[in-house]
Amino acid sequence: MATEDDGVHTICPYCGVGCGLKLKPGEEDGDVSLQPWFDAPVNEGALCIKGGASPQVVNHEDRLTEPLIRDDDGEFRTATWDEALTVIVDELERLAETYGPDATGFFASSKVMNEENYLLQKLARRYGTNNVDNCTRMCHASTVYTLRQSLGAGAMTNSMVDLEDHGEVYWVQGANPAEQHVIAHSNYFRQATRDGATLIQVDPHANKTTRDADIHLQLEPGTDIPLLNVVLKTIIDEELYDEAFIQERTRGFDHLEATLEGFDVEEAAERCGVPLKDIQEAARIYAEADNAAIFTGMGMSQHACGVDNVQNEVNLALLTGNLGRPGTGVNPLRGQNNVQGTCDVGAMPNVLPGYLEVDDDEARESVEDVWGFDIPPEPGLTNVEVSNAIGDAIHGLYVMGENPVMSEPDALEVENRMKDLEFLVVQDIFMTETAEFADVVLPATSWAERGGTVTNTDRRVQRMRKVTDVPGNTRHDLDILCEVGTRLFGDGFDFDGPEAVFEELREVCPIYHGMTYESIGFEGIQWPCYEEGDEGDQYLYEETFDTEDGLGVIRGVRHQDPKEVPDDEFPLVLTTARLEEHYNTGTMSTRSPTLRRKTPDNFVDIHPADAEKRGIEDEDYVTLRSRRGEIVLEAHVTEDIKEGVVWTTPHFSDARANTLTNDVLDPLAKIPEYKAAAAEVEPVGSEASADD
């Protein structure tokens, strides 16, 4: 174990920035204290409030410590590991024999290591199905899909270091890094703006990033395409595009021109709710910079037109030649500490490790040669498709570290479907809302109790290291998967720890092939790293794009309304986003005393004009409802949100935003439309609320 006398080097378990920290074990198992790691490669010792509070959940009193099996009366009882694993293997075998392997889904997790996600997707494919997916589907699937199709790789094109050193303009759309990627913002982006860079933010909700922005384009939710089409039209009409770059390194410019032929910029700006002159000013600033970078987030991806949203960002970068050099690019900011790595290692229904397509015979056979078994040649179902098919095509579900009852849209319907499963196994560190429906619950170990690798938002593969043991009968996710795989198949899952798994991963994952645990060390390595000794790439596409013809793909897109728009019954647009103090479904963060004190409960932001119409005052409790359900929470009356729009968070189980959100999907990325749903708000106790 690589340690120093004053602590063990590891990586923060929260967002995708990948901050390094040091933990020092206490006198009792599970007790850890936090210390700064001043020469950590990403954060140089700085931590946000979540990172600072991260040890509080390690030895939490709510931790699962024994396997649980649901008895004949529907109650959980403590079981031995042998009992629990026997039930799992017997049920998986029964489901395969009765319905075929495609009747079961496997959910991987961005909260666990690359090695463990690699094993889960290998287990699913050995079982005979490509029905394996992870939470990227809920957050970034549109970005992964579009960047792979149009540029070659579903990841940040650049790195935080080169963006800080060389970026002159930062175009931030659908992201709030000051709250959601705090150290990336404070150490890199804010510092660059202090050194003269210009920050342009496009977001329906004013937030902490807005305070550092030179321009804030506060658009209506769901109007990102017309806003960017105004930007593109302005750049084309004023001949601010990079003609040489377009001719030499792209295709599709003519399609973009045809799409924008006759495009009415004034009408589009009015639809967006943003003054035309402000959009055009931002367009000129971006286009005239020597180096301009785009940062994108879930505000762009979580739409039924998410692929088109991200494509228009790609169009903007390609049109102006802002790709293939430092300080440029299209850079998705990942939400969880290993959301990038979970995709990299193949925990998706359409790709194998290294983004090799499952329906590409040559690519599939290269993996089969290492694994020693046939892989199904057709892509499987995404996690939302698996959930939607429960009770029909899907009868079993294996969930590792995920919480779909909280994270999937239309949550009450998700609960109903969970009841229809014939068999559900959940392995996690807490009794989640999803685990409450399980037949078997397996107690896993936390991020501080085991080692492995994770991959951060700018493609840096880093090592997490074990700090402590937690009392109780817990097991590592990796050991659980090895045991399940060995019991099911007899061979192929006998690994002596995470490094042995990583060595096999290297064999089948070209972009990781040159990495070893030794070379990753404390600094990490950014993929692609094809051969041992390679240092990895800070930025991509210097000479060519990783597309079939080596060209970046420009494709014009047109506005699509959200699938659910306001009407007389639901006259407001509901949109959602994360808070600085909390994290995704709240499984960890809401159990932290520090984070809970900061923001103890959910709330909804509403514009003063909308509040006045409804008789709502600041800090009143209100009923927020949609066609799918309702929640009660506190109202914050604020001009941070546009009139006609309300905003809430997904973190709190007692007021779940996803009770309200729409489960309609982008047809290509299969990501739900979390960011726009028709809603209404009334004071608690009002006649409208009482009638519901």
C-alpha angles and dihedrals in degrees: 000000000000104000142144126216091257100048153325119271115233142140130265112259097219127070129010098259089095101221116190121229138170124233126195118205117235129222092271127053111267096023112117134166127207125239130176120256098209097188096045107143097234108032107016091220099314117128135181123230092271093051091048091052096042097106090060093080098047099084096020118158090237094061116129108242106170135041113259130207125190109238130214090273092057095252127122119248130186113259139182119255090248091054093048095046092046091055091048095050093044092050095046090050092047092050092050092048094045102040107006128256094286089069089077130068130203122208117201123196138233088208094069134064130282090247093055094047089048090054094048094052090045089050091052092050093046086051086057106255140097090206092122125121143147141214092280084085088065096044118019110011092115091054094046091049096046098043091049093049098043104031109011110252130062096225145075109306091211140028133247093247097055091041091056094043098045111017116111099174127030115199106195114187126174091354136099106196094170088069105019101039098023102168093044088055099042098040099038119010100038090043090053092051089052087054091054107278118138120234119205117185126195111192138128091226125058109227143154092297088057090062090064095040124107090203129023116193102196101196132179113266111267097024100100093114097056090044092053091043088058088052093048093045091051092051092048096044092048092043093237093140126108102252096183093051091047093051097044104036111022144055130200101050089126090055091054091049091050092048091053095044106126092001110163106224094185093054091046093051090050090051089052092048091232126118110257093227091058093052092047092048090053090048092055093047091053096043096046096050118103090224122020126172131199121214117194136185146168092301085074102034102045097076135096084245093043094127091054091046092056092041089060089054088052088049090055094050094046094044091058098036092245098148136084100038139070119288096025140077142083109292123187112201107222119224104211129048094249105021090115094049094046088061093041092059094052105260091147130094097241104040140052125213112312092024094285107164114245091218093053103099096204094047093045093049091052089060094041089057089061098038097043098223138082119266119214106258098215124075115254133224123291119239093261091048089049090051093047091051096054110127091021116051095351122068104155136043134190111198122189115188097331132115110204094168086068102029104044122081122254089031098187090059090048089055090052091051092050088060089058095058115111090209134012126176121186126187114191144127096250136035096261127192087260094048088058087072096046129115091207127024119194120200109228130189124256131245092269095054103059142034137237141109133291130186121224132212096278094049096264112151108211136177126245115201135206114256106170148355124245120219116249138056098299126144135200116260087236093055092046092053093046090053094047091047094048093048092049101041109013097226143035096057103070102115128158098218137314097301090060089052091048090053090058091044089057090056094059102029111071096191090057097037097105095051128098131176088251095052093045089056115144098322100055127214127254116226141266091071107155103171135031109267094034113129095210127240126286090197135017138226100029092153108007142005121246093244127117093267097027093248129122112243120235113191125174117229134192133217120273122189116235110270090249118043130182119277138167094286096043106024099166133076114233119208130171140206143164128270127229091239098049141048133221113293092001095239091137107015098052088055092058111098092209095051093041092053090052094051112003101173143021122267140180126231115220131177117250093242092053091045092051092051089055099041092247122150129192113286093014115140111245140181112241111195143172134176089281103050147306141255134195118228143140120284121229110197107210143147089225086093125058121251110267093029132094126194133202142159135251099220107091124078095200091058104027113190089201090066083076107034125105121250096207110130139220101251094229107032094031091220118149123245099247095153102066130038133143112255146162134209128207133171112264108264095025119136092253092051093045092053094056 
